[in-house]
Amino acid sequence: EKKARRQDVWRSVVTQQYQADILAVKMAAQLLNAAPHHEARLYYSTMVQDESRHVEAWLKLLGEVGGPGTRDPYLDELARMFLDDLEVLEEKVFLMQVFFERLIIPRFRLIARSSRGTVLEDLCNRLTIDDGIHHGAGMAYERVLLETATKRTKQKLVTAANRMLPIFVDHALWRPPERAWIGRAMHSRDVQRLREDLDDGVRLANSLGLDVSDVALPY
C-alpha cells in the first residue's frame, strides 16, 4: 500500500509536467508561425523539437507509472489563454518565455531534489537546462520586439500579465488528490517560494524596460 501511494504521488507529478510540455509544444509551434524574423523562425523550429522530446520523455515515464493521473485545471486555463486569447507576438513571447518558462524552472529543481538517483531527477536536470535556454532566448527576442513596439502594445503586456498571474498562482499551489496532503503541509513554504518567483518575474520585466508598476501580484 505504501509503495502504491508513492507511485500515485509520482504519477501525479509526471502527469502535471506532461500537461505543461504539451502546452509548450503548441506555444512553440504558434511562435514559429507568428515570428516575422528569419533567425527567430530557425530558433522556434528548434524549440518545437525540444519540447516534443520533452513530451516523449514524459509519455515514456507515464507508461512506467500506470498512465496519466488527474489533470491540472489551471494549466488547462493557462493553455486556453496562451493559445487562444493572446493577440500579438510580443504578448506570447512575454508570457510564455519570459514569465512562464522562468517560473517553471524552479519546479524542475524541486522535483529533482526530491527524486535523487532516479531517471526523474536526470530528466528534470536536463529540462532545467533546456528551459533555461528557451527563457534566455525569449528574453533576447522580446528585447528585439520591444524596440519597435508601441506604447499600446507594451500596455497590453502588463494587462495580459495581470490576467495570467492569478491563474499561475492557482496552478502553482494546486495539488491533485494524490498530493493534497503535501499541499497542506507545505502551503506556507510554497507561498514564500511563489512570492520570490513572482518578484523575480517583475525584475525581469523591468529589465526589458517595461513599466510593470500596475502589475498586481497575487501574493
C-alpha positions as CSV (number, residue, x, y, z in Angstrom):
1,E,0.0,0.0,0.0
2,K,2.8,2.4,0.8
3,K,4.5,1.7,-2.5
4,A,1.2,2.2,-4.4
5,R,0.7,5.5,-2.7
6,R,4.2,6.6,-3.5
7,Q,3.7,5.6,-7.2
8,D,0.4,7.6,-7.2
9,V,2.2,10.7,-6.0
10,W,4.9,10.5,-8.6
11,R,2.4,9.7,-11.3
12,S,0.6,12.9,-10.5
13,V,3.9,14.8,-10.7
14,V,4.7,13.3,-14.1
15,T,1.1,14.0,-15.4
16,Q,1.4,17.7,-14.5
17,Q,4.7,18.1,-16.2
18,Y,3.5,16.2,-19.3
19,Q,0.5,18.5,-19.4
20,A,2.7,21.6,-19.2
21,D,5.0,20.4,-22.0
22,I,2.0,19.7,-24.3
23,L,1.2,23.4,-23.8
24,A,4.9,24.2,-24.6
25,V,4.8,22.3,-27.9
26,K,1.7,24.1,-29.0
27,M,3.0,27.5,-28.0
28,A,6.4,26.9,-29.7
29,A,4.5,26.0,-32.9
30,Q,2.5,29.2,-32.6
31,L,5.7,31.3,-32.1
32,L,7.2,29.6,-35.1
33,N,4.3,30.6,-37.3
34,A,4.0,34.1,-35.9
35,A,7.6,35.2,-35.8
36,P,8.5,37.6,-38.7
37,H,12.3,37.3,-38.3
38,H,14.2,34.5,-40.1
39,E,16.5,33.9,-37.2
40,A,13.6,33.7,-34.8
41,R,11.9,31.1,-37.0
42,L,15.0,29.0,-37.1
43,Y,15.2,29.1,-33.3
44,Y,11.5,28.3,-32.8
45,S,11.8,25.3,-35.2
46,T,14.4,24.0,-32.7
47,M,12.2,24.8,-29.7
48,V,9.4,22.8,-31.2
49,Q,11.7,19.8,-31.5
50,D,13.0,20.3,-27.9
51,E,9.5,20.5,-26.4
52,S,8.4,17.5,-28.4
53,R,11.3,15.4,-27.0
54,H,10.2,16.5,-23.5
55,V,6.7,15.3,-24.2
56,E,8.1,12.0,-25.5
57,A,10.1,11.6,-22.3
58,W,7.1,12.3,-20.0
59,L,5.0,9.9,-22.1
60,K,7.5,7.1,-21.6
61,L,7.6,7.8,-17.8
62,L,3.8,7.8,-17.7
63,G,3.9,4.3,-19.3
64,E,6.1,3.2,-16.4
65,V,3.9,4.5,-13.7
66,G,0.5,3.4,-14.9
67,G,-0.7,6.1,-17.2
68,P,-1.8,9.7,-16.6
69,G,-3.5,10.9,-13.4
70,T,-5.7,13.9,-12.7
71,R,-5.3,16.9,-15.0
72,D,-4.4,20.3,-13.6
73,P,-7.4,22.5,-14.4
74,Y,-5.3,25.7,-14.1
75,L,-2.8,24.5,-16.7
76,D,-5.8,24.0,-19.0
77,E,-6.9,27.6,-18.2
78,L,-3.4,28.9,-19.0
79,A,-3.4,26.9,-22.2
80,R,-6.6,28.5,-23.4
81,M,-5.3,31.9,-22.6
82,F,-1.9,31.5,-24.2
83,L,-3.1,29.7,-27.3
84,D,-6.5,31.4,-28.0
85,D,-6.6,34.8,-26.2
86,L,-3.2,36.5,-26.7
87,E,-3.4,38.6,-29.8
88,V,0.1,39.8,-30.6
89,L,3.6,38.2,-30.7
90,E,5.0,40.4,-28.0
91,E,2.4,39.1,-25.6
92,K,3.0,35.4,-26.5
93,V,6.8,35.7,-26.1
94,F,6.5,37.7,-22.9
95,L,4.1,35.5,-21.1
96,M,5.4,32.1,-22.4
97,Q,9.1,32.5,-22.4
98,V,9.9,35.5,-20.1
99,F,7.4,34.6,-17.4
100,F,6.0,31.1,-17.6
101,E,9.3,29.2,-18.5
102,R,11.2,31.2,-16.0
103,L,8.7,30.5,-13.2
104,I,8.6,26.8,-14.1
105,I,12.3,26.2,-13.9
106,P,12.4,26.2,-10.0
107,R,9.7,23.4,-10.1
108,F,12.1,21.2,-12.1
109,R,14.8,21.8,-9.5
110,L,12.4,21.0,-6.7
111,I,11.4,17.7,-8.3
112,A,15.0,16.8,-9.0
113,R,15.9,17.3,-5.3
114,S,13.0,15.1,-4.3
115,S,13.9,12.2,-6.6
116,R,17.6,11.7,-6.1
117,G,19.2,8.8,-8.0
118,T,16.2,8.3,-10.4
119,V,15.6,8.9,-14.1
120,L,13.1,11.6,-13.0
121,E,16.0,13.6,-11.4
122,D,18.1,13.2,-14.6
123,L,15.2,14.3,-16.8
124,C,14.4,17.4,-14.6
125,N,18.0,18.4,-14.6
126,R,18.1,18.2,-18.4
127,L,14.8,20.2,-18.7
128,T,16.2,22.9,-16.4
129,I,19.0,23.4,-19.0
130,D,16.6,23.3,-22.0
131,D,14.1,25.7,-20.5
132,G,16.8,28.0,-19.3
133,I,17.9,28.3,-22.9
134,H,14.4,28.9,-24.0
135,H,13.9,31.5,-21.4
136,G,17.1,33.3,-22.3
137,A,16.2,33.2,-26.0
138,G,12.8,34.6,-25.2
139,M,14.3,37.5,-23.2
140,A,16.6,38.3,-26.1
141,Y,13.8,38.2,-28.7
142,E,11.4,40.2,-26.5
143,R,14.0,43.0,-26.4
144,V,14.2,43.0,-30.2
145,L,10.4,43.1,-30.4
146,L,10.0,45.9,-27.9
147,E,12.4,48.1,-29.8
148,T,9.6,48.9,-32.2
149,A,6.6,48.2,-30.0
150,T,4.1,50.9,-29.4
151,K,3.0,52.2,-26.0
152,R,-0.3,50.5,-26.5
153,T,1.4,47.1,-27.2
154,K,3.5,47.5,-24.1
155,Q,0.4,48.2,-22.0
156,K,-1.2,45.1,-23.4
157,L,1.7,43.0,-22.0
158,V,1.0,44.4,-18.5
159,T,-2.7,43.8,-18.9
160,A,-2.0,40.2,-20.0
161,A,0.4,39.6,-17.1
162,N,-2.3,40.8,-14.7
163,R,-4.7,38.2,-16.2
164,M,-2.1,35.4,-16.2
165,L,-0.5,35.7,-12.7
166,P,-3.6,34.8,-10.6
167,I,-4.1,31.7,-12.8
168,F,-0.4,30.8,-12.5
169,V,-0.7,31.2,-8.7
170,D,-3.6,28.8,-8.6
171,H,-1.6,26.4,-10.8
172,A,1.5,26.6,-8.5
173,L,-0.5,25.9,-5.4
174,W,-2.9,23.3,-6.8
175,R,-2.3,19.7,-5.8
176,P,-4.2,16.6,-7.2
177,P,-5.9,14.3,-4.7
178,E,-2.7,12.1,-4.5
179,R,-0.7,15.1,-3.2
180,A,-3.3,17.1,-1.4
181,W,-1.7,16.3,2.0
182,I,1.7,17.6,0.7
183,G,0.0,20.8,-0.4
184,R,-1.5,21.4,3.1
185,A,1.8,20.6,4.8
186,M,3.9,22.8,2.5
187,H,1.5,25.7,1.9
188,S,3.4,28.3,3.8
189,R,6.7,27.4,2.1
190,D,5.0,27.2,-1.3
191,V,3.6,30.7,-0.9
192,Q,7.0,32.0,0.2
193,R,8.7,30.4,-2.8
194,L,6.0,31.6,-5.1
195,R,6.4,35.2,-3.9
196,E,10.1,35.0,-4.6
197,D,9.5,33.7,-8.1
198,L,6.9,36.4,-8.9
199,D,9.2,39.2,-7.6
200,D,11.9,37.8,-9.9
201,G,9.5,37.9,-12.8
202,V,8.8,41.6,-12.1
203,R,12.5,42.3,-12.1
204,L,12.8,40.6,-15.5
205,A,10.0,42.7,-16.9
206,N,11.7,45.9,-15.5
207,S,15.0,44.8,-17.2
208,L,13.1,44.8,-20.5
209,G,12.1,48.4,-20.0
210,L,8.5,47.7,-19.2
211,D,6.6,49.7,-16.7
212,V,5.1,46.9,-14.6
213,S,4.1,49.1,-11.6
214,D,0.5,48.3,-12.4
215,V,1.0,44.5,-12.2
216,A,-0.9,43.3,-9.2
217,L,1.0,40.5,-7.6
218,P,-1.4,38.0,-6.0
219,Y,0.9,37.4,-3.0
